Amino acid sequence: MDELAKCERVEMPRIPAPFWPEGEEKAREWLETDEKVRKLRSMGAWSDLNDRIAGFSPYFRSVEHSAQIKGSLLTRREKAFKEGRINLLSCSTTMEMGVDIGGLSAVAMNNVPPHPANFLQRAGRAGRRGETSALSFTLCKSTPQGEAVFNNPLWAFTTALSVPQVALQSGRIIQRHVNALSLTQFLVQNTNDEVFKLNCGWFFNTDEAEMRSSPSLRFQEWCREGMAESQLKQNVDWLCHGSSLAGIPADQLLTESAMAMERLAGLWKEEYSALEANLEEVKTRQGNSRPEKAIRMQLERLEKEYLLAELATRGFLPGYGFPTGVVSLLTSTMETIGRNTTQQREDNRVLSRGSPSRPIAQALRDYAPGTDTTLDGRVYRSAGVTLNWHLPAAIEGGQEIQALRWVWRCHECGGTGTRPYRPEQCPHCGENDPEK
């Protein structure tokens, strides 16, 4: 152990001339004949990396460019790439979508893109700034798609591209867009708050302090009584043009919006009233029993739910096909929590490392405890599951109010569902036997 711990002072060699004006041959000759370099090499203190540094060898500086990296950091990396300070980008499919990264001489794909349009988008990144030569090559894996493209290299140029189409036959989807248009106009006229901060409690509950009906009721009256401006009705007609709802009067479509909101508000208030009734049943003189605290937490969670997310989940607003169950992998560690997050340096790992995310079905596999995820040159191992309500997820998310619900199943009619309270009878058939 004494021999392993012993340190020895060494003298580092000095390069004879800066930048090797006589060429690379002189640099290689010096690296092979200098006695100090030889001694350090025999001690294991001089590696091939030292050879490359001393010889001023060309190098690649590579960084990740993907949707998992913070936007401000991506901007800095794109700027550094344009300036030549970064010369290799490891990109995800986000590079297809119109990111201008300056002159690019080569594109390498580690698999065959799923569609010719994807291939042309990626390959077309090279040679767009008048370069004298540009290269694009693809690694074809041993899959049916990869082998087919390997046997037909002109696949992307000979395959006919299908023209995108928008289906306007679904009256339900068109009505949701009418709902969105009318609700937008109503909120613009009736609230000064930021629409992204509106919650369900504000929208559905009556403001008893100001003796005013709830905004949801006022929205229903606004749609039914024709309070909407003529411009909105004209916009509704334009929205429905060429669809299955074309020709239906705008007043009738706005009435449908009011009816949809009435049904949705009824369901929300039913859940809220049931929780209030449960709270009355368990009420104590002190008012701090565990059942009371639990029900109050559920009421608070129901009130503070993000309004637009609730309306989209319940089918009043269009969802646009975006994934709803997105899960983040928290990459913060005990070392980084509490550091100064106002620092903008790239070596600040709190800011320079984004939080990767996946749809929940994929996250169950990719982010399960014990799995590894590579992000920006670092490997993170998932250590557990946190309970987060708001997005983006936070390390203190486990302290948030959780939506703990009852799962019920009726043996009489086969109906199933979830509710924030235990139902006294089946909502479908009315069966009230607790054994069923």
The 8 nearest C-alpha neighbors of each residue, nearest first, counted from 0:
[[1, 3, 2, 4, 5, 6, 7, 42],
 [2, 0, 4, 3, 5, 6, 7, 8],
 [3, 1, 5, 0, 4, 6, 7, 42],
 [2, 4, 0, 1, 5, 6, 7, 42],
 [3, 5, 1, 2, 0, 6, 7, 8],
 [4, 6, 2, 3, 1, 7, 0, 8],
 [7, 5, 4, 8, 3, 2, 9, 1],
 [6, 8, 9, 5, 4, 10, 42, 2],
 [7, 9, 6, 10, 11, 5, 39, 44],
 [10, 8, 7, 11, 39, 35, 38, 12],
 [9, 11, 12, 8, 35, 39, 13, 36],
 [10, 12, 9, 13, 35, 36, 39, 8],
 [13, 11, 35, 36, 10, 14, 33, 34],
 [12, 14, 15, 11, 16, 35, 53, 10],
 [13, 15, 16, 12, 17, 53, 29, 19],
 [16, 14, 13, 17, 19, 29, 12, 26],
 [17, 15, 14, 19, 18, 20, 13, 21],
 [16, 18, 19, 14, 15, 20, 55, 53],
 [17, 19, 20, 16, 55, 54, 22, 21],
 [20, 18, 21, 17, 22, 16, 26, 23],
 [19, 21, 22, 18, 17, 16, 23, 25],
 [22, 20, 19, 25, 23, 24, 26, 18],
 [21, 23, 20, 24, 19, 25, 26, 18],
 [22, 24, 26, 25, 27, 19, 54, 21],
 [25, 23, 27, 26, 22, 28, 21, 29],
 [24, 26, 28, 23, 27, 22, 29, 21],
 [25, 27, 23, 29, 24, 28, 54, 30],
 [28, 26, 30, 24, 29, 25, 23, 31],
 [29, 27, 25, 31, 26, 30, 24, 32],
 [30, 28, 32, 26, 31, 27, 33, 25],
 [29, 31, 27, 28, 32, 33, 26, 36],
 [32, 30, 28, 29, 33, 27, 37, 36],
 [33, 31, 29, 30, 34, 28, 37, 36],
 [32, 34, 36, 29, 35, 30, 31, 37],
 [33, 35, 37, 36, 38, 32, 31, 12],
 [36, 34, 38, 37, 33, 12, 39, 11],
 [35, 37, 39, 33, 34, 38, 40, 12],
 [36, 38, 34, 40, 35, 39, 41, 33],
 [39, 37, 35, 41, 40, 36, 34, 42],
 [38, 40, 42, 44, 36, 45, 41, 37],
 [39, 41, 45, 37, 43, 42, 38, 44],
 [42, 40, 38, 39, 43, 37, 44, 45],
 [43, 41, 39, 40, 44, 38, 45, 37],
 [42, 44, 40, 41, 45, 39, 46, 38],
 [43, 45, 39, 42, 40, 46, 41, 38],
 [46, 44, 40, 39, 43, 49, 47, 36],
 [47, 45, 48, 49, 44, 50, 40, 43],
 [46, 48, 50, 49, 51, 45, 52, 40],
 [49, 47, 51, 46, 50, 52, 45, 53],
 [48, 50, 52, 46, 47, 51, 45, 53],
 [51, 49, 47, 53, 48, 52, 54, 46],
 [50, 52, 56, 54, 48, 49, 53, 55],
 [51, 53, 49, 55, 54, 50, 48, 56],
 [54, 52, 50, 51, 55, 49, 14, 56],
 [53, 55, 51, 56, 52, 26, 50, 23],
 [56, 54, 52, 53, 51, 57, 18, 19],
 [55, 57, 51, 54, 58, 52, 53, 50],
 [58, 56, 55, 59, 51, 54, 52, 60],
 [59, 57, 56, 60, 51, 86, 55, 52],
 [60, 58, 86, 61, 87, 57, 85, 84],
 [59, 61, 85, 86, 87, 58, 62, 84],
 [60, 62, 87, 88, 59, 85, 86, 89],
 [63, 61, 88, 89, 64, 87, 60, 375],
 [62, 64, 89, 375, 88, 90, 65, 61],
 [65, 63, 90, 89, 88, 73, 62, 91],
 [66, 64, 91, 67, 90, 68, 63, 93],
 [65, 67, 68, 93, 64, 91, 69, 355],
 [66, 68, 355, 65, 353, 354, 69, 356],
 [69, 67, 353, 66, 65, 352, 70, 73],
 [68, 70, 353, 72, 71, 73, 67, 351],
 [71, 69, 73, 72, 74, 68, 66, 75],
 [70, 72, 74, 73, 69, 75, 68, 76],
 [71, 73, 75, 74, 70, 69, 76, 351],
 [74, 72, 70, 76, 75, 71, 77, 69],
 [73, 75, 71, 77, 72, 76, 78, 70],
 [76, 74, 72, 78, 73, 77, 79, 71],
 [75, 77, 79, 73, 78, 74, 80, 72],
 [76, 78, 80, 74, 79, 75, 100, 73],
 [77, 79, 75, 81, 76, 80, 74, 82],
 [78, 80, 76, 82, 84, 81, 77, 85],
 [81, 79, 85, 77, 83, 82, 78, 84],
 [80, 82, 78, 101, 79, 83, 100, 77],
 [81, 83, 79, 80, 84, 78, 85, 77],
 [84, 82, 80, 85, 81, 86, 79, 78],
 [83, 85, 79, 82, 80, 86, 60, 81],
 [86, 84, 80, 60, 83, 79, 87, 61],
 [85, 87, 60, 80, 83, 59, 61, 84],
 [88, 86, 61, 60, 85, 59, 89, 62],
 [87, 89, 62, 61, 90, 63, 64, 86],
 [88, 90, 63, 64, 62, 87, 61, 91],
 [91, 89, 64, 65, 88, 63, 94, 92],
 [90, 92, 65, 93, 94, 64, 89, 66],
 [91, 93, 94, 95, 90, 65, 96, 121],
 [94, 92, 95, 91, 96, 65, 66, 90],
 [95, 93, 92, 96, 98, 91, 90, 97],
 [96, 94, 93, 120, 121, 92, 97, 117],
 [95, 97, 94, 93, 98, 120, 92, 121],
 [96, 98, 95, 99, 94, 93, 120, 100],
 [99, 97, 96, 94, 100, 95, 93, 77],
 [98, 100, 101, 97, 77, 124, 94, 102],
 [101, 99, 77, 98, 81, 102, 80, 78],
 [102, 100, 81, 99, 103, 128, 80, 127],
 [101, 103, 128, 104, 127, 100, 126, 81],
 [104, 102, 125, 105, 126, 101, 124, 127],
 [103, 105, 133, 125, 126, 134, 102, 132],
 [106, 104, 134, 125, 135, 133, 103, 107],
 [105, 107, 135, 125, 122, 134, 136, 108],
 [108, 106, 136, 135, 137, 109, 105, 138],
 [109, 107, 137, 110, 138, 136, 106, 111],
 [108, 110, 138, 137, 107, 111, 139, 140],
 [111, 109, 138, 108, 139, 137, 112, 140],
 [110, 112, 145, 139, 113, 137, 138, 108],
 [113, 111, 118, 114, 117, 110, 115, 108],
 [112, 114, 111, 117, 115, 118, 144, 116],
 [113, 115, 117, 116, 112, 118, 155, 111],
 [116, 114, 155, 118, 117, 119, 158, 113],
 [115, 117, 119, 114, 118, 120, 160, 155],
 [118, 116, 120, 114, 115, 119, 112, 121],
 [119, 117, 115, 121, 116, 120, 112, 122],
 [118, 120, 116, 122, 121, 117, 123, 115],
 [121, 119, 117, 123, 118, 95, 122, 116],
 [122, 120, 118, 123, 119, 95, 124, 117],
 [123, 121, 119, 124, 135, 120, 118, 106],
 [124, 122, 120, 125, 121, 119, 126, 127],
 [123, 125, 122, 121, 127, 126, 103, 120],
 [126, 124, 103, 104, 123, 105, 133, 127],
 [127, 125, 133, 130, 128, 104, 103, 129],
 [126, 128, 125, 129, 124, 102, 130, 103],
 [129, 127, 102, 126, 130, 101, 103, 125],
 [128, 130, 127, 126, 131, 102, 132, 133],
 [131, 129, 126, 132, 128, 133, 104, 127],
 [132, 130, 129, 133, 126, 104, 128, 127],
 [133, 131, 130, 126, 134, 104, 129, 105],
 [134, 132, 104, 126, 105, 125, 130, 135],
 [135, 133, 105, 104, 106, 136, 125, 132],
 [136, 134, 106, 105, 122, 107, 133, 137],
 [135, 137, 107, 108, 106, 134, 138, 122],
 [138, 136, 108, 107, 109, 139, 110, 111],
 [139, 137, 109, 110, 108, 140, 111, 136],
 [140, 138, 145, 110, 111, 137, 149, 146],
 [139, 141, 145, 142, 138, 110, 146, 111],
 [140, 142, 145, 146, 139, 143, 144, 147],
 [141, 143, 145, 144, 140, 146, 139, 147],
 [144, 142, 146, 145, 147, 141, 140, 148],
 [145, 143, 147, 142, 146, 148, 111, 113],
 [146, 144, 139, 142, 140, 148, 147, 143],
 [145, 147, 149, 143, 148, 144, 142, 141],
 [146, 148, 144, 150, 149, 145, 143, 151],
 [147, 149, 151, 145, 150, 146, 152, 154],
 [148, 150, 146, 147, 151, 152, 145, 139],
 [149, 151, 147, 148, 146, 152, 145, 154],
 [150, 152, 148, 153, 154, 149, 147, 146],
 [153, 151, 154, 148, 149, 150, 155, 147],
 [154, 152, 156, 151, 155, 157, 148, 158],
 [153, 155, 152, 157, 151, 156, 158, 148],
 [154, 156, 115, 153, 158, 157, 118, 119],
 [157, 155, 153, 154, 158, 115, 159, 119],
 [156, 158, 154, 155, 153, 159, 115, 160],
 [159, 157, 155, 156, 154, 160, 115, 153],
 [158, 160, 157, 161, 156, 115, 155, 162],
 [161, 159, 158, 162, 116, 115, 114, 157],
 [162, 160, 163, 159, 164, 158, 116, 115],
 [161, 163, 164, 160, 159, 165, 116, 158],
 [164, 162, 161, 165, 160, 166, 116, 159],
 [165, 163, 162, 166, 161, 167, 168, 160],
 [164, 166, 167, 163, 168, 162, 242, 169],
 [167, 165, 168, 164, 169, 242, 243, 163],
 [168, 166, 242, 169, 165, 243, 241, 173],
 [167, 169, 243, 166, 242, 170, 173, 244],
 [170, 168, 171, 172, 167, 173, 243, 166],
 [169, 171, 173, 172, 243, 174, 244, 168],
 [170, 172, 174, 169, 173, 175, 168, 176],
 [173, 171, 175, 174, 169, 170, 176, 317],
 [172, 174, 170, 176, 175, 171, 177, 169],
 [175, 173, 177, 171, 176, 172, 170, 178],
 [176, 174, 178, 316, 172, 177, 317, 173],
 [175, 177, 179, 173, 178, 174, 180, 317],
 [176, 178, 174, 180, 175, 179, 181, 235],
 [179, 177, 175, 181, 176, 256, 180, 182],
 [180, 178, 176, 182, 177, 181, 316, 183],
 [181, 179, 177, 183, 178, 182, 176, 184],
 [180, 182, 184, 178, 183, 179, 177, 185],
 [183, 181, 185, 179, 184, 180, 178, 186],
 [182, 184, 180, 186, 181, 185, 179, 187],
 [183, 185, 187, 181, 182, 186, 188, 180],
 [184, 186, 182, 188, 183, 187, 189, 181],
 [187, 185, 189, 183, 188, 190, 184, 182],
 [188, 186, 184, 185, 189, 190, 183, 191],
 [189, 187, 185, 186, 190, 184, 191, 183],
 [190, 188, 186, 187, 185, 191, 214, 184],
 [191, 189, 186, 192, 187, 188, 193, 185],
 [190, 192, 193, 189, 187, 186, 188, 194],
 [193, 191, 190, 194, 197, 196, 195, 186],
 [192, 194, 195, 196, 191, 197, 190, 186],
 [193, 195, 196, 197, 192, 186, 307, 190],
 [194, 196, 193, 197, 307, 305, 306, 192],
 [197, 195, 194, 193, 198, 305, 192, 306],
 [198, 196, 194, 306, 195, 305, 193, 199],
 [199, 197, 306, 305, 303, 304, 200, 201],
 [200, 198, 306, 202, 302, 201, 304, 203],
 [199, 201, 302, 204, 202, 203, 198, 303],
 [202, 200, 199, 198, 204, 203, 197, 302],
 [201, 203, 199, 214, 200, 215, 204, 213],
 [204, 202, 215, 200, 213, 199, 201, 264],
 [205, 203, 213, 200, 201, 202, 206, 199],
 [204, 206, 213, 212, 207, 211, 203, 210],
 [205, 207, 211, 208, 209, 210, 213, 212],
 [208, 206, 210, 209, 205, 211, 212, 204],
 [209, 207, 206, 210, 211, 205, 212, 204],
 [208, 210, 211, 207, 206, 212, 205, 213],
 [211, 209, 207, 208, 206, 212, 205, 213],
 [212, 210, 206, 209, 213, 205, 207, 208],
 [211, 213, 205, 206, 216, 214, 217, 210],
 [212, 214, 205, 216, 215, 204, 203, 202],
 [215, 213, 217, 202, 216, 218, 203, 212],
 [214, 216, 218, 213, 217, 203, 202, 219],
 [217, 215, 219, 218, 213, 214, 220, 212],
 [218, 216, 214, 220, 219, 215, 221, 213],
 [217, 219, 221, 215, 216, 220, 214, 222],
 [218, 220, 257, 216, 222, 217, 221, 223],
 [221, 219, 217, 223, 222, 218, 224, 216],
 [220, 222, 218, 226, 219, 224, 223, 217],
 [223, 221, 219, 253, 220, 225, 224, 254],
 [222, 224, 220, 254, 225, 221, 219, 257],
 [225, 223, 226, 221, 222, 220, 227, 219],
 [224, 226, 227, 223, 222, 221, 250, 228],
 [227, 225, 221, 224, 228, 222, 223, 220],
 [226, 228, 225, 231, 229, 222, 221, 232],
 [227, 229, 230, 231, 226, 232, 225, 233],
 [228, 230, 232, 231, 233, 227, 234, 226],
 [229, 231, 233, 228, 232, 234, 227, 235],
 [232, 230, 234, 233, 228, 229, 235, 227],
 [233, 231, 235, 229, 234, 230, 249, 236],
 [232, 234, 230, 236, 231, 235, 229, 237],
 [235, 233, 231, 237, 232, 236, 238, 230],
 [234, 236, 238, 232, 233, 237, 249, 231],
 [235, 237, 233, 239, 234, 238, 240, 232],
 [238, 236, 234, 240, 235, 239, 233, 232],
 [239, 237, 235, 236, 240, 234, 177, 176],
 [238, 240, 245, 236, 242, 237, 244, 241],
 [241, 239, 245, 237, 242, 238, 236, 244],
 [240, 242, 245, 239, 243, 167, 244, 238],
 [243, 241, 167, 244, 239, 245, 240, 168],
 [242, 244, 168, 245, 170, 167, 169, 241],
 [245, 243, 242, 239, 247, 170, 246, 173],
 [246, 244, 239, 240, 242, 243, 247, 241],
 [245, 247, 248, 244, 236, 240, 239, 243],
 [246, 248, 245, 244, 249, 251, 252, 236],
 [249, 247, 251, 250, 246, 252, 236, 245],
 [248, 250, 252, 251, 232, 235, 253, 236],
 [251, 249, 253, 248, 252, 254, 225, 232],
 [252, 250, 254, 249, 248, 253, 255, 247],
 [253, 251, 255, 249, 254, 250, 256, 248],
 [254, 252, 256, 250, 255, 222, 251, 249],
 [253, 255, 257, 251, 223, 256, 252, 222],
 [254, 256, 252, 258, 253, 257, 259, 251],
 [257, 255, 253, 259, 254, 178, 258, 260],
 [256, 258, 219, 254, 260, 255, 259, 222],
 [259, 257, 261, 255, 260, 256, 254, 262],
 [260, 258, 256, 262, 261, 257, 255, 263],
 [259, 261, 263, 257, 258, 262, 264, 256],
 [260, 262, 258, 264, 259, 263, 265, 257],
 [263, 261, 265, 259, 260, 264, 258, 266],
 [262, 264, 260, 266, 265, 261, 259, 267],
 [263, 265, 267, 261, 266, 262, 260, 268],
 [266, 264, 262, 268, 263, 267, 269, 261],
 [265, 267, 269, 263, 264, 268, 262, 270],
 [266, 268, 264, 270, 269, 265, 271, 263],
 [269, 267, 271, 265, 270, 266, 272, 264],
 [270, 268, 266, 272, 267, 271, 265, 273],
 [269, 271, 273, 267, 268, 272, 274, 266],
 [270, 272, 268, 274, 269, 273, 267, 275],
 [273, 271, 275, 269, 274, 270, 268, 276],
 [272, 274, 276, 270, 275, 271, 269, 277],
 [273, 275, 277, 271, 276, 272, 278, 270],
 [274, 276, 272, 278, 273, 277, 271, 279],
 [277, 275, 273, 279, 278, 274, 272, 280],
 [276, 278, 274, 280, 275, 279, 273, 281],
 [277, 279, 275, 276, 280, 281, 282, 291],
 [278, 280, 282, 276, 277, 281, 275, 274],
 [281, 279, 277, 278, 282, 276, 275, 283],
 [282, 280, 278, 279, 291, 283, 277, 290],
 [283, 281, 279, 280, 278, 286, 291, 284],
 [284, 282, 286, 285, 281, 288, 287, 291],
 [285, 283, 286, 282, 287, 288, 281, 291],
 [284, 286, 283, 287, 288, 282, 291, 289],
 [287, 285, 283, 284, 288, 282, 291, 292],
 [288, 286, 285, 291, 292, 289, 283, 290],
 [287, 289, 291, 290, 286, 292, 283, 285],
 [288, 290, 292, 291, 293, 287, 294, 286],
 [291, 289, 293, 292, 288, 294, 281, 278],
 [292, 290, 294, 288, 289, 293, 278, 295],
 [291, 293, 289, 295, 290, 294, 296, 288],
 [292, 294, 290, 296, 291, 295, 289, 297],
 [293, 295, 297, 291, 296, 292, 278, 298],
 [296, 294, 298, 292, 297, 293, 291, 299],
 [295, 297, 299, 293, 294, 298, 300, 292],
 [298, 296, 300, 294, 295, 299, 301, 293],
 [297, 299, 295, 301, 296, 300, 302, 294],
 [300, 298, 296, 302, 301, 297, 303, 295],
 [299, 301, 297, 303, 298, 302, 400, 296],
 [302, 300, 298, 299, 304, 303, 297, 199],
 [303, 301, 200, 299, 199, 300, 304, 298],
 [304, 302, 198, 300, 301, 299, 199, 200],
 [303, 305, 198, 301, 199, 302, 306, 300],
 [306, 304, 198, 308, 307, 303, 309, 197],
 [305, 307, 198, 199, 309, 308, 197, 304],
 [308, 306, 310, 309, 305, 311, 195, 316],
 [307, 309, 311, 306, 310, 305, 312, 304],
 [308, 310, 312, 306, 307, 311, 313, 305],
 [311, 309, 307, 315, 313, 308, 312, 316],
 [310, 312, 316, 314, 308, 309, 313, 315],
 [313, 311, 309, 314, 310, 308, 318, 315],
 [312, 314, 310, 311, 315, 309, 263, 316],
 [315, 313, 311, 312, 316, 310, 317, 175],
 [314, 316, 310, 311, 175, 313, 178, 317],
 [317, 315, 311, 175, 314, 179, 310, 178],
 [318, 316, 175, 319, 311, 176, 172, 314],
 [317, 319, 320, 311, 321, 316, 312, 314],
 [320, 318, 321, 317, 322, 316, 311, 172],
 [321, 319, 318, 322, 317, 323, 311, 172],
 [320, 322, 319, 323, 318, 324, 325, 358],
 [323, 321, 324, 358, 325, 320, 318, 359],
 [322, 324, 325, 321, 358, 312, 359, 320],
 [323, 325, 359, 358, 322, 326, 360, 357],
 [324, 326, 358, 359, 357, 323, 322, 356],
 [327, 325, 356, 357, 359, 358, 324, 362],
 [328, 326, 356, 355, 329, 354, 392, 357],
 [327, 329, 355, 354, 356, 330, 366, 326],
 [330, 328, 331, 354, 327, 394, 392, 393],
 [329, 331, 354, 328, 332, 379, 352, 353],
 [330, 332, 329, 335, 336, 333, 349, 394],
 [333, 331, 334, 335, 336, 330, 329, 349],
 [332, 334, 336, 335, 331, 337, 338, 394],
 [333, 335, 332, 336, 331, 337, 338, 349],
 [334, 336, 332, 333, 338, 349, 331, 337],
 [337, 335, 333, 338, 334, 332, 331, 349],
 [336, 338, 335, 339, 340, 334, 333, 349],
 [337, 339, 336, 335, 340, 349, 334, 341],
 [338, 340, 341, 342, 337, 349, 336, 335],
 [341, 339, 342, 338, 349, 350, 343, 337],
 [340, 342, 339, 343, 350, 338, 344, 347],
 [343, 341, 340, 344, 339, 347, 350, 345],
 [344, 342, 341, 345, 347, 350, 340, 346],
 [343, 345, 346, 347, 342, 351, 350, 348],
 [344, 346, 347, 351, 343, 348, 72, 350],
 [345, 347, 344, 348, 351, 350, 343, 349],
 [348, 346, 345, 349, 344, 350, 351, 342],
 [347, 349, 351, 350, 352, 346, 335, 345],
 [348, 350, 347, 351, 335, 352, 340, 331],
 [351, 349, 348, 352, 347, 340, 353, 343],
 [352, 350, 348, 345, 349, 347, 353, 72],
 [353, 351, 350, 348, 349, 68, 354, 69],
 [352, 354, 68, 69, 67, 355, 351, 350],
 [353, 355, 328, 329, 330, 327, 67, 356],
 [356, 354, 67, 328, 327, 353, 357, 374],
 [357, 355, 327, 326, 328, 354, 325, 358],
 [356, 358, 362, 326, 325, 361, 359, 327],
 [359, 357, 325, 361, 324, 360, 362, 326],
 [358, 360, 362, 324, 361, 325, 326, 363],
 [361, 359, 363, 362, 358, 364, 357, 324],
 [362, 360, 363, 359, 358, 364, 357, 365],
 [361, 363, 359, 365, 366, 364, 357, 360],
 [364, 362, 361, 367, 360, 366, 365, 359],
 [363, 365, 362, 361, 367, 366, 360, 370],
 [364, 366, 362, 367, 363, 361, 370, 372],
 [367, 365, 362, 364, 363, 370, 381, 368],
 [366, 368, 363, 364, 370, 365, 369, 381],
 [369, 367, 381, 383, 382, 370, 366, 384],
 [368, 370, 381, 380, 382, 367, 371, 383],
 [369, 371, 380, 381, 368, 367, 366, 365],
 [370, 372, 380, 379, 378, 381, 369, 373],
 [373, 371, 379, 378, 380, 374, 370, 365],
 [374, 372, 378, 377, 379, 376, 375, 371],
 [375, 373, 377, 376, 378, 372, 379, 67],
 [374, 376, 63, 377, 373, 62, 352, 68],
 [375, 377, 374, 373, 378, 63, 62, 61],
 [376, 378, 374, 373, 375, 379, 372, 352],
 [379, 377, 373, 372, 374, 371, 380, 376],
 [380, 378, 372, 371, 373, 381, 377, 330],
 [381, 379, 371, 370, 369, 382, 372, 378],
 [380, 382, 368, 369, 370, 383, 366, 371],
 [383, 381, 368, 369, 380, 384, 367, 370],
 [384, 382, 368, 381, 385, 367, 369, 366],
 [383, 385, 386, 368, 382, 367, 381, 366],
 [386, 384, 397, 387, 396, 383, 394, 395],
 [385, 387, 397, 396, 388, 384, 401, 399],
 [388, 386, 396, 392, 389, 397, 385, 399],
 [387, 389, 399, 386, 390, 396, 401, 400],
 [390, 388, 387, 392, 391, 396, 393, 399],
 [391, 389, 392, 388, 387, 393, 327, 326],
 [390, 392, 389, 393, 327, 354, 387, 326],
 [391, 393, 390, 387, 389, 327, 396, 394],
 [394, 392, 396, 395, 391, 387, 329, 390],
 [393, 395, 396, 392, 329, 331, 397, 385],
 [396, 394, 393, 397, 398, 399, 387, 392],
 [397, 395, 387, 393, 398, 399, 394, 386],
 [396, 398, 386, 395, 399, 385, 387, 394],
 [399, 397, 396, 395, 400, 386, 387, 401],
 [400, 398, 396, 397, 401, 388, 387, 386],
 [399, 401, 300, 296, 398, 402, 297, 388],
 [400, 402, 403, 399, 388, 300, 386, 297],
 [403, 401, 404, 297, 300, 400, 419, 301],
 [404, 402, 401, 419, 405, 297, 418, 400],
 [403, 405, 419, 418, 402, 417, 406, 420],
 [406, 404, 418, 417, 421, 419, 420, 407],
 [407, 405, 417, 416, 404, 418, 408, 415],
 [406, 408, 416, 415, 417, 405, 409, 421],
 [409, 407, 415, 414, 410, 413, 416, 406],
 [408, 410, 413, 414, 411, 412, 435, 425],
 [411, 409, 435, 413, 412, 408, 414, 434],
 [410, 412, 409, 413, 435, 430, 428, 414],
 [413, 411, 414, 410, 409, 428, 427, 430],
 [414, 412, 409, 410, 411, 415, 408, 427],
 [413, 415, 409, 412, 408, 427, 416, 410],
 [416, 414, 408, 407, 409, 413, 417, 406],
 [415, 417, 407, 406, 408, 418, 414, 405],
 [416, 418, 406, 405, 407, 404, 419, 415],
 [419, 417, 405, 420, 404, 406, 421, 416],
 [418, 420, 404, 405, 403, 270, 417, 421],
 [421, 419, 418, 405, 422, 274, 404, 273],
 [420, 422, 405, 423, 418, 419, 407, 406],
 [423, 421, 424, 420, 425, 418, 426, 407],
 [422, 424, 431, 421, 425, 433, 432, 430],
 [425, 423, 431, 430, 422, 429, 426, 432],
 [424, 426, 429, 430, 427, 428, 409, 431],
 [427, 425, 429, 428, 424, 422, 430, 414],
 [428, 426, 425, 429, 414, 412, 430, 424],
 [429, 427, 430, 425, 426, 412, 411, 424],
 [428, 430, 425, 424, 426, 427, 431, 423],
 [431, 429, 425, 424, 428, 432, 411, 435],
 [432, 430, 424, 433, 429, 423, 425, 435],
 [431, 433, 434, 435, 430, 424, 423, 425],
 [432, 434, 435, 431, 423, 424, 430, 409],
 [435, 433, 432, 431, 410, 409, 430, 411],
 [434, 410, 433, 432, 409, 411, 430, 431]]
